[in-house]
Amino acid sequence: MEHETGLTSETHCGCAHNSTDLAVQQGVLQQEASPRWSVAAIESLLGLPFNDLIFRAQTVHRQYHDANAVQLSTLISVKTGGCSEDCAYCPQAARYHTGVENQTILSREEVVAAATKAKESGATRFCMGAAWRGPKQRDIEYMTEIISAVKGLGMETCATLGILKPGQAAQLRQAGLDYYNHNLDTSPEFYGEIITTREYQDRLDTLEEVRGANINVCCGGIVGMGESRTARAGLIAQLANLDPYPDSVPINYLVQVEGTPLYGTPELDPLEFVRTIAAARITMPTAKVRLSAGRRQMPEAIQALCFLAGANSIFYGDKLLTTGNPDTEQDMALLEKLGLHALQP
């Protein structure tokens, strides 16, 4: 059951603690006995003074991770455009006019060449995405060939292919898939404002298929879509309350693409994004928390604060599916400037 947090203040050892501080302390302590986080407790985290929140997140981070190591992943779109869904943020939806051209699925040779280049540039995980509502059996058979080939390079493999039918996850696992990405995107309450062509439960069902096949779960969401802080807390609560919570948690900052319904949405304050990273770290202490889409529009100082808040994974390379990403040289220069190094699997 979800824990409840106290909202009264008290004095201990001559030091006054406000109600928010007590709520968060109780939430963290009760994690020892219960894996559940309430939305209220996470909203209390997000409302802490910034320095206190970052200190807590960095303290948790150091308990479970090398504080100066970052896991590097590269993402490629193996099939672009023409998706039948109506995700309001996505330039690959067929119903929006965004300038993204439909692309037939890449050949095995093209994908292996891209994976080889990524490995040579320092990436340890290669992620493959396809703009499908869900793969057909012939798509699964094709992807298993590609996954096996990439796995043969000695890289960790990840795929994001949409909704999985029973048995498909097991086929991907047999081919050597290490991670499956399927984001929740936002909180259940805000979800209907963003997507109407699939239910929240569809996403949860796919995650269950993935866990049942003993594939590591990669699952996160997007912030900056016009949601409230409560909705951001709701997203983190959903992720943290998965049993178990995801091994990898990508947090995306909305990249606004002209032609999508969310184009022109007021931009989220970057420090609120940092707060979201910190809340993810505190509530999912052993997970890799990944800076994903939106890094190109973040100043280096904001990225540095994200690492301080507990992010320890990035998408690495010049492109994320159809949107830009800082290039490899910029990333390496930033990591060197911050004294960070690549995490080896």
Residue pairs with C-beta under 8 A, 6 or more apart in sequence:
1 34
1 36
2 36
2 37
2 38
3 26
3 27
3 30
3 34
3 36
3 37
3 38
3 41
4 38
5 22
5 23
5 24
5 26
5 27
5 38
5 40
5 41
5 44
6 19
6 22
6 23
6 26
7 19
7 22
7 23
8 19
8 22
9 16
9 17
9 18
9 19
9 22
10 16
10 17
10 22
11 17
17 25
20 44
20 47
20 48
21 48
21 52
23 40
23 41
23 44
24 41
24 44
24 45
24 48
24 56
26 41
27 37
27 38
27 41
27 42
27 44
27 45
28 56
28 60
28 282
31 37
31 283
35 240
35 241
35 243
35 244
35 245
36 241
37 236
37 237
37 240
37 241
37 283
38 237
39 187
39 230
39 233
39 234
39 237
40 233
42 233
42 236
42 237
42 240
42 279
42 283
43 229
43 230
43 233
45 53
45 56
45 233
45 278
45 279
45 282
45 283
46 53
46 229
46 232
46 233
46 272
46 275
46 276
46 279
47 229
48 56
50 271
50 275
53 275
53 278
53 279
53 309
54 274
54 278
54 305
54 308
54 309
56 278
56 282
57 277
57 278
57 279
57 281
57 282
57 308
57 309
57 310
58 67
58 308
58 309
58 310
60 281
60 282
60 285
60 310
61 67
61 281
61 285
61 310
61 312
63 285
64 285
64 286
65 312
66 312
66 343
68 339
68 340
68 341
69 312
69 340
69 341
69 342
69 343
70 307
70 311
70 312
70 313
70 314
70 335
70 340
70 341
70 342
70 343
71 124
71 125
71 288
71 290
71 312
71 313
71 314
71 342
71 343
72 122
72 123
72 124
72 125
72 313
72 314
72 316
72 342
72 343
73 123
73 124
73 125
73 126
73 127
73 158
73 290
73 313
73 314
73 315
73 316
74 114
74 115
74 118
74 121
74 123
74 125
74 126
74 127
74 315
74 316
74 317
75 127
75 128
75 129
75 315
75 317
75 319
75 320
75 321
76 106
76 111
76 114
76 115
76 118
76 126
76 127
76 128
76 129
77 103
77 129
77 130
77 131
77 321
77 322
78 105
78 106
78 111
78 128
78 129
78 130
78 143
78 146
79 103
79 104
79 105
79 106
79 130
79 131
79 132
80 92
80 100
80 101
80 102
80 103
80 131
80 321
80 322
81 92
81 94
81 100
81 101
81 102
81 103
81 131
81 322
82 92
82 94
82 102
82 131
83 90
83 92
83 93
83 94
83 131
83 132
83 133
84 93
84 94
84 133
84 197
85 93
85 133
85 195
85 197
85 198
86 93
86 95
86 195
86 196
86 197
87 93
87 185
87 194
87 195
87 197
88 193
88 194
88 195
88 225
88 260
88 261
88 262
89 194
89 222
89 225
89 254
89 255
89 257
89 260
89 262
90 96
90 260
91 98
91 99
91 100
91 257
91 259
91 260
91 322
91 323
92 98
92 100
92 131
92 321
92 322
93 260
94 102
96 259
96 260
96 261
97 259
98 257
98 258
98 259
98 260
99 258
99 259
100 322
105 130
105 139
105 142
108 145
108 146
108 149
111 128
111 146
111 149
111 150
112 146
112 149
112 150
112 153
114 126
115 126
115 149
115 150
115 153
115 155
116 153
118 126
118 155
118 316
118 317
119 126
119 153
119 154
119 155
121 316
121 317
121 328
122 316
122 328
122 332
122 342
123 155
123 316
123 317
124 155
124 156
124 342
124 343
124 344
124 345
125 155
125 156
125 157
125 158
125 178
125 179
125 345
126 150
126 153
126 155
126 156
126 157
126 158
127 158
127 159
127 160
127 179
127 181
127 315
128 143
128 146
128 147
128 150
128 157
128 158
128 159
128 160
129 159
129 160
129 161
129 181
129 321
130 139
130 143
130 159
130 160
130 161
130 162
132 139
132 161
132 162
133 162
133 163
133 197
133 198
134 161
134 162
134 163
134 164
134 165
135 143
135 161
135 162
135 164
135 168
137 168
139 161
140 168
140 171
140 172
141 171
143 159
143 161
143 172
143 175
144 171
144 172
144 174
144 175
145 175
147 157
147 159
147 172
147 175
147 176
147 177
148 175
148 176
150 157
150 176
151 157
151 175
151 176
151 177
151 178
156 178
156 179
156 345
157 176
157 177
157 178
157 179
158 177
158 178
158 179
158 180
158 181
158 218
158 248
159 172
159 177
159 179
159 180
159 181
160 180
160 181
160 182
160 218
161 180
162 182
162 206
163 198
163 202
163 203
163 205
163 206
164 180
164 182
164 206
164 209
164 210
165 209
166 209
168 209
169 180
169 209
169 210
169 212
169 213
169 215
170 212
170 213
172 180
172 213
172 215
173 213
173 214
173 215
177 215
178 215
178 216
179 215
179 216
179 217
179 218
179 247
179 248
180 210
180 215
180 216
180 217
180 218
181 218
181 219
181 248
181 250
182 203
182 206
182 207
182 210
182 217
182 218
182 219
183 203
183 219
183 220
183 221
183 222
183 250
183 252
184 200
184 203
184 204
184 219
184 220
184 221
184 235
184 238
184 239
185 191
185 194
185 195
185 203
185 221
185 222
185 235
186 194
186 221
186 222
186 225
186 227
186 231
186 234
186 235
187 227
187 230
187 231
187 232
187 233
187 234
187 235
187 237
187 238
188 200
188 234
188 238
189 231
189 234
190 225
190 227
190 228
190 231
190 234
191 200
193 225
193 226
193 227
194 225
194 262
207 217
207 219
207 242
210 217
211 217
216 247
216 248
217 242
217 246
217 247
217 248
218 246
218 247
218 248
218 249
218 250
219 239
219 242
219 246
219 248
219 249
219 250
220 239
220 246
220 248
220 249
220 250
220 251
220 252
220 280
220 290
220 292
221 235
221 239
221 251
221 252
222 252
222 253
222 254
222 293
223 232
223 235
223 251
223 252
223 253
223 254
223 268
223 272
223 273
223 276
224 253
224 254
224 265
224 267
224 268
224 273
224 294
225 254
225 262
225 265
226 262
226 265
226 266
227 235
229 272
232 272
232 276
232 279
233 279
236 276
236 279
236 280
236 283
237 283
239 245
239 246
239 249
239 280
239 283
239 284
240 280
240 283
240 284
245 283
245 284
245 287
246 284
246 287
247 287
247 288
248 287
248 288
248 290
248 313
249 280
249 284
249 287
249 288
249 289
249 290
250 290
250 292
250 313
250 315
251 273
251 276
251 277
251 280
251 289
251 290
251 291
251 292
251 311
252 292
252 293
252 294
253 268
253 270
253 273
253 292
253 293
253 294
253 295
253 297
253 298
254 262
254 265
254 268
254 293
254 294
255 293
255 294
255 296
255 297
255 323
256 262
256 263
256 264
256 265
256 267
257 263
257 322
257 323
270 298
270 299
270 302
271 302
271 305
273 294
273 298
273 302
273 306
274 302
274 305
274 306
274 309
275 309
277 289
277 291
277 306
277 309
277 310
277 311
278 309
278 310
280 287
280 289
280 310
281 289
281 309
281 310
281 311
282 310
288 312
288 313
289 310
289 311
289 312
289 313
290 311
290 313
290 314
290 315
291 303
291 306
291 311
291 313
291 314
291 315
292 314
292 315
292 320
293 315
293 320
293 323
293 325
295 303
295 314
295 315
295 325
295 326
296 323
296 324
296 325
296 326
298 306
300 334
300 337
303 334
304 334
304 338
307 338
307 340
312 343
313 343
314 331
315 325
316 325
316 328
316 331
317 325
317 327
317 328
318 324
318 325
318 326
318 327
318 328
319 325
326 334
335 341
335 342
